[in-house]
Amino acid sequence: MAYPRPKHVALRSIMAAALPQYNAQVAFVKDLRLDFTMIAFDAAAMLSWEAILTFADQQGKIDALIDKAIERFADNAELAATLAALKAGRTPVADASAVPSKTHWAARDLHAVSGAEDTFVDVEWLQRGWRAARAVCRVWRDGAPVATGFLVDGNRIVTNHHVLANAVQAASGQVEFDYQVGGSPQKFDLDPNNFATGGDDLAGDWTVVGVKGDPAATYEPLALRPVTVKLDEWVNIIQHPAKQPKRLSYSGNFVRWQGVIAGEKNEAAPPERSELVQYLTDTLPGSSGAPVFNKHWDVVAIHHGEFRDGDMVKYEQPTGSTRAFARNEGVLVAHILRALAAISSRSSS
């Protein structure tokens, strides 16, 4: 490693404390013009920054990284000075006087709920999330991975119309479960004789197709039921970003717009978006067809892409943020259920 290890370790600790969130790390790496797909981000901030710094060192960009961090934290004089000293060749040492004494801590009540809604969940929430993740799969078409899908009742998977538009495409398709770090991938062929899809319009960007064999014996299907979505509700997506191993996008994810409010059509919604929901959740090509979950692990929508107005991607800058975020968009599950019921009714009549 070209960069001295003691300084590498010091920089890793500084950056892990300053930018512990995955979303912020990816944004920082993109700003630095590093190929973020080559970096093994981790839920543990220290491991993520070890990977980021190792890759930056290989690309000869450590000094550029420090400069970018100084620019990013210009309003924090102490942090900026520490980073500048590190770049100049001085390994920073923690200032013991900056550590509060026991008396200082004891004199204050340091417990608080930081937002309008508390973020506490039972630890069992992690177990339910793990079970939900097992139903998420990578979709293959014509011998190559293309997107994400998820298993539902009847040994069927749900994905997007733009992923599998017809039974002919499904005939060459497969799904791959357990493609993740530490997993044991298993593939199943799709059944083109059990196929239903929406259409080329935005709300029609869904497909339900059968899977040969019995994946439900191993992977618990996700339930599809109408779920009300609320503005500013926390959501997350389990997906195969860039068609890579399964990952969870879980930080800073909120609903920003919806075509249906409290079960009623949003009158401000244009007709083509009346069955959609938009959110600030990170995705990449390959994430299409992924389930969008609320905090109870109910599937509320099927992700289908970034929100575009014509050819322009729409961005918004949340209050207090220095960054603008691209909205992503999905098709509401309630709409898909109504469409499937209509198809079933026509078939039986």
C-alpha positions in Angstrom: 0.0 0.0 0.0 1.5 3.3 -1.1 -0.1 5.3 1.7 1.5 4.7 5.1 -0.6 2.3 7.2 -0.8 4.5 10.4 -2.2 7.4 8.3 -4.5 5.0 6.5 -5.9 3.8 9.8 -6.3 7.3 11.1 -8.1 8.4 8.0 -10.3 5.4 8.1 -11.4 6.2 11.6 -12.0 9.8 10.8 -14.1 9.1 7.7 -16.1 6.2 9.3 -17.2 8.6 12.1 -17.9 11.5 9.7 -19.7 9.5 7.0 -21.1 6.3 8.5 -24.1 6.0 6.2 -24.0 3.9 3.0 -25.8 6.5 0.9 -23.4 9.2 2.0 -20.4 7.0 1.3 -21.6 6.2 -2.3 -22.3 9.9 -3.0 -18.8 10.8 -1.7 -17.2 8.2 -3.9 -19.1 9.3 -6.9 -18.1 12.9 -6.3 -14.5 11.7 -6.2 -15.1 10.0 -9.6 -14.1 6.6 -8.3 -15.9 3.5 -9.7 -18.2 2.7 -6.8 -19.1 -0.7 -8.3 -15.5 -1.8 -7.6 -15.9 -1.1 -3.9 -17.3 -3.7 -1.4 -19.4 -1.4 0.8 -20.4 -2.9 4.1 -23.1 -2.2 6.7 -20.2 -1.6 9.2 -18.8 1.9 8.4 -15.2 1.0 9.3 -15.2 -1.9 6.8 -16.7 0.3 4.1 -14.0 2.9 4.6 -11.3 0.3 4.6 -12.5 -0.8 1.2 -12.9 2.8 -0.1 -9.5 3.9 1.0 -7.8 0.8 -0.3 -9.3 1.3 -3.7 -8.6 5.1 -3.7 -5.0 4.2 -2.7 -4.7 1.8 -5.7 -6.0 4.6 -8.0 -3.6 7.2 -6.5 -6.4 9.3 -5.1 -5.9 9.4 -1.4 -4.8 13.1 -1.4 -7.8 13.9 -3.7 -10.0 12.1 -1.2 -8.7 14.2 1.7 -9.2 17.4 -0.3 -12.8 16.3 -1.1 -13.4 15.6 2.6 -11.9 19.0 3.6 -14.3 20.6 1.1 -17.2 18.6 2.3 -16.6 19.4 6.0 -15.4 23.0 5.5 -17.9 24.2 8.2 -16.2 21.9 10.8 -12.9 23.7 11.4 -11.6 21.1 13.8 -12.3 18.2 11.4 -10.9 20.1 8.4 -7.7 21.0 10.3 -7.3 17.3 11.3 -7.6 16.2 7.7 -5.2 18.9 6.5 -2.7 17.8 9.1 -3.1 14.2 7.9 -2.5 15.2 4.3 0.6 17.2 5.4 2.1 14.0 6.9 1.2 14.4 10.5 -0.8 11.5 12.0 -3.5 13.1 14.2 -3.7 12.1 17.9 -7.0 12.3 19.8 -7.2 15.3 22.1 -8.0 13.9 25.6 -9.3 17.2 26.7 -12.1 16.9 24.1 -13.5 13.7 25.8 -16.3 14.7 28.3 -15.7 13.8 31.9 -18.0 11.5 33.8 -19.4 14.5 35.7 -20.1 16.2 32.3 -22.2 13.2 31.1 -23.9 12.7 34.4 -25.1 16.3 34.6 -27.1 15.9 31.3 -30.0 13.9 30.1 -28.7 12.6 26.8 -31.7 10.6 25.7 -34.1 11.8 23.0 -36.2 10.9 20.0 -34.6 12.9 17.2 -37.4 13.0 14.7 -41.2 13.4 14.4 -41.5 9.6 14.7 -39.4 7.3 16.8 -37.3 4.8 14.9 -37.3 2.0 17.5 -38.1 -1.5 16.3 -38.0 -4.8 18.1 -34.9 -6.9 17.3 -37.3 -9.5 15.8 -37.7 -6.9 13.0 -34.3 -8.1 11.7 -35.5 -11.7 11.6 -38.5 -10.8 9.6 -36.4 -8.8 7.2 -34.1 -11.7 6.8 -37.0 -14.0 5.9 -38.3 -11.4 3.5 -34.9 -11.1 1.8 -34.9 -14.8 1.0 -37.8 -14.4 -1.3 -35.9 -11.8 -3.4 -34.2 -13.3 -6.5 -32.2 -12.3 -9.5 -34.0 -12.6 -12.8 -32.2 -14.0 -15.9 -33.2 -13.7 -19.5 -31.5 -15.2 -22.5 -28.7 -16.6 -20.4 -27.8 -13.3 -18.6 -28.9 -11.7 -15.3 -31.0 -8.6 -16.0 -33.0 -7.5 -13.0 -34.6 -8.4 -9.6 -37.8 -10.2 -8.7 -39.5 -11.8 -5.7 -41.4 -14.9 -4.9 -45.2 -14.8 -4.1 -47.8 -17.4 -3.5 -48.4 -20.1 -6.1 -44.7 -20.5 -6.9 -44.8 -17.3 -9.0 -42.4 -14.4 -9.1 -43.2 -10.7 -9.6 -40.9 -8.4 -11.7 -41.4 -5.6 -14.2 -43.0 -5.7 -17.7 -39.9 -4.1 -19.1 -37.9 -7.0 -17.7 -40.2 -9.8 -19.0 -42.7 -8.4 -21.5 -44.2 -11.6 -22.8 -44.3 -15.4 -22.5 -41.6 -15.8 -25.2 -39.1 -13.9 -23.0 -40.2 -15.8 -20.0 -39.6 -19.1 -21.8 -35.8 -18.3 -21.8 -35.9 -17.0 -18.3 -34.7 -18.2 -14.9 -34.7 -16.9 -11.4 -31.8 -17.3 -9.0 -32.3 -17.3 -5.3 -29.7 -16.8 -2.5 -27.3 -14.9 -4.8 -25.7 -12.9 -1.9 -22.6 -12.8 0.2 -22.4 -16.1 2.0 -25.3 -17.6 0.0 -25.7 -20.8 -1.9 -27.4 -19.7 -5.2 -30.1 -21.9 -6.7 -31.7 -21.4 -10.1 -35.2 -22.3 -11.3 -36.7 -22.1 -14.8 -39.7 -19.9 -15.5 -43.0 -21.3 -16.7 -44.3 -19.3 -19.7 -47.6 -21.0 -19.5 -48.4 -19.2 -16.2 -47.9 -15.6 -17.3 -49.6 -12.3 -16.7 -48.4 -8.8 -17.4 -49.6 -5.2 -17.4 -48.4 -3.3 -20.5 -46.2 -0.5 -21.8 -47.7 2.3 -19.7 -46.1 3.3 -16.4 -48.7 1.6 -14.2 -48.6 -1.5 -16.3 -44.9 -2.1 -15.6 -45.4 -5.4 -13.8 -45.3 -9.1 -14.7 -46.3 -12.2 -12.7 -44.9 -15.5 -14.0 -44.8 -19.1 -12.7 -41.6 -20.9 -11.6 -41.0 -24.5 -12.4 -40.3 -26.7 -9.4 -41.1 -25.7 -5.9 -39.0 -22.8 -4.7 -41.6 -22.1 -2.0 -40.5 -25.2 -0.2 -37.2 -23.4 0.5 -37.9 -19.7 0.2 -41.0 -18.3 2.0 -43.1 -16.3 -0.5 -43.9 -12.7 0.2 -47.6 -11.8 0.7 -49.3 -9.4 -1.8 -52.1 -7.4 -0.2 -53.3 -3.8 -0.5 -51.3 -1.6 1.8 -51.8 2.1 2.3 -48.7 4.2 1.7 -48.1 7.5 3.5 -46.1 10.5 2.5 -42.7 10.6 4.4 -43.2 6.9 5.4 -39.9 5.0 5.7 -39.4 2.4 3.0 -36.5 0.2 1.9 -35.7 -2.0 -1.1 -34.0 -5.4 -1.2 -32.5 -5.7 -4.6 -29.7 -6.8 -6.9 -28.1 -3.4 -7.8 -26.0 -3.6 -11.0 -27.2 -7.3 -11.1 -24.7 -8.0 -8.3 -25.2 -9.9 -5.0 -28.4 -9.1 -3.1 -28.3 -5.9 -1.0 -30.6 -3.8 1.2 -31.0 0.0 0.7 -32.0 1.1 4.2 -30.7 4.6 5.0 -32.6 7.8 4.5 -35.4 6.2 2.4 -38.7 8.1 2.5 -41.9 8.3 0.3 -41.9 11.7 -1.4 -45.0 11.5 -3.6 -47.9 9.1 -4.2 -50.7 8.7 -6.7 -53.1 7.4 -4.0 -53.5 9.1 -0.6 -55.2 7.2 2.2 -56.9 4.9 -0.4 -58.2 7.8 -2.5 -56.7 9.0 -5.8 -54.4 12.0 -5.5 -56.2 14.6 -7.6 -52.9 16.3 -8.3 -51.5 13.2 -9.9 -51.4 13.0 -13.7 -53.4 10.0 -15.0 -50.3 8.1 -16.1 -48.9 8.2 -12.5 -52.0 7.7 -10.5 -51.0 4.2 -9.5 -47.4 5.0 -8.6 -45.3 6.0 -5.6 -42.0 7.8 -5.5 -39.2 7.6 -2.9 -35.6 8.6 -2.1 -34.2 5.1 -2.0 -30.9 4.2 -3.7 -31.1 1.8 -6.7 -29.1 0.9 -9.8 -29.7 -0.8 -13.1 -30.6 -4.4 -12.1 -32.8 -3.2 -9.3 -35.9 -3.2 -11.5 -38.6 -5.5 -10.1 -37.4 -5.3 -6.5 -40.0 -5.2 -3.7 -40.4 -1.9 -1.9 -41.1 -2.6 1.8 -42.6 -0.4 4.5 -41.1 -0.7 8.0 -43.4 -3.7 8.8 -41.9 -5.6 5.8 -45.1 -5.4 3.9 -44.6 -5.1 0.1 -46.1 -1.7 -0.9 -44.8 -1.4 -4.5 -42.6 -2.9 -7.2 -39.6 -0.7 -8.1 -39.4 0.1 -11.8 -36.9 2.9 -12.2 -36.0 6.5 -11.6 -38.7 9.2 -11.9 -38.4 10.9 -15.3 -40.4 13.9 -16.7 -39.9 13.2 -20.4 -36.2 12.6 -20.8 -35.2 14.5 -17.6 -34.5 12.8 -14.3 -36.3 14.6 -11.5 -34.2 15.6 -8.5 -35.1 17.2 -5.2 -32.9 18.6 -2.4 -34.3 17.9 1.1 -34.3 20.7 3.6 -30.9 20.9 5.3 -29.2 18.7 2.8 -26.2 19.7 0.6 -27.2 17.2 -2.1 -30.0 16.7 -4.5 -31.4 13.2 -4.8 -33.1 11.5 -7.7 -36.5 10.2 -6.9 -37.1 6.6 -7.7 -40.5 5.2 -8.6 -42.6 2.0 -8.2 -46.0 0.6 -9.1 -48.3 0.2 -6.1 -49.2 -3.4 -5.1 -52.8 -2.5 -4.7 -53.0 -1.6 -8.4 -51.4 -4.8 -9.5 -53.8 -6.8 -7.3 -56.8 -5.1 -9.0 -55.3 -5.7 -12.4 -54.8 -9.4 -11.6 -58.4 -9.7 -10.3 -59.7 -8.2 -13.6 -57.6 -10.7 -15.6 -58.9 -13.6 -13.6 -62.5 -12.3 -14.0 -62.2 -12.1 -17.7 -60.7 -15.6 -17.9 -63.6 -17.2 -15.9 -66.3 -15.4 -17.8 
